[in-house]
Amino acid sequence: MTPWNPAIFSKNIPKECQDRIAGFQQEGHKILCIAFPAEGGNRWSVITNKGFFNRGIPDECHDKMREFHKAGEKVIWVAFPPAGGNRWSVITDKGFFNRNIPDECHNKMQEFHKAGNRVVSVSFPPAGGNRWSVITASTFFNRGIPDECHDKMREFHQKGEKIVSVGFPSVGGTRYTIITRNGGFFNRNSPGGCHRVMRAMSNSGVGQLAMVGFHPSGAYVIVSDADPAGKPQPALTSNGKTFSIDDYAANLKAQLD
């Protein structure tokens, strides 16, 4: 498990991925997205505000990300459908490119793009088939995801909270994580410790939650928009008593180890 840093928290993800995340942070990169192909193992993609690093993802996906980067487009998201193989979606600040994702999902992304509604993320539940969620800068569209997840996303939207990402643990069923632009979130049956860590990161006062990447093994990584160097955690005061976020985090980490 990684040391506490309110910008990123990971549990049991591949060691090389963990090290690359730490390297990016030390270099001043802000992590935007971390994704894992369905085949699992040491396969992953880390996207930052300055670039990306891939390991074991489909060659064409890596090449397309490089092509976007060379063309001056900022890659902001990548996702891999559960069927595995050469199936993926890359999203940039100006557009996207899909390979072998459900036709209806691709068509909906095109529809949003043509209407000037920028796509910011896409995700695929582990059940596969024509199941997906597309999120834009202002709205979303779901197909075949758990009903409760869809209803909760609508509830957030109706309250004026814009959704930025939704994730689905590999176990399947009614398991999901929703994150909104103002840092709000909702989990249902997330992996052990995930909800507690998200709550601690959200309460740390140094950044808002952005996304959760779920590895096929059950591992996960939580990303926030906090300072990549990890700003000093502020002391909190309650009823005249002051306590340290660092001490709270150390206690939480001990419980999860």
Secondary structure, DSSP 8 states (H G I E B T S, - for coil): -----TTEEEES--HHHHHHHHHHHHTT--EEEEE--TT-SS-EEEEESS-EEEESS-HHHHHHHHHHHHTT--EEEEE--TT-SS-EEEEESS-EEEES--HHHHHHHHHHHHTT--EEEEE--TT-SS-EEEEESS-EEEESS-HHHHHHHHHHHHTT--EEEEE--TT-SS-EEEEETTS-EEEES-STTHHHHHHHHHHTSS--EEEEEE-TTS-EEEEE-S-TT-----EEEETTEEEEHHHHHHHHHHHH-
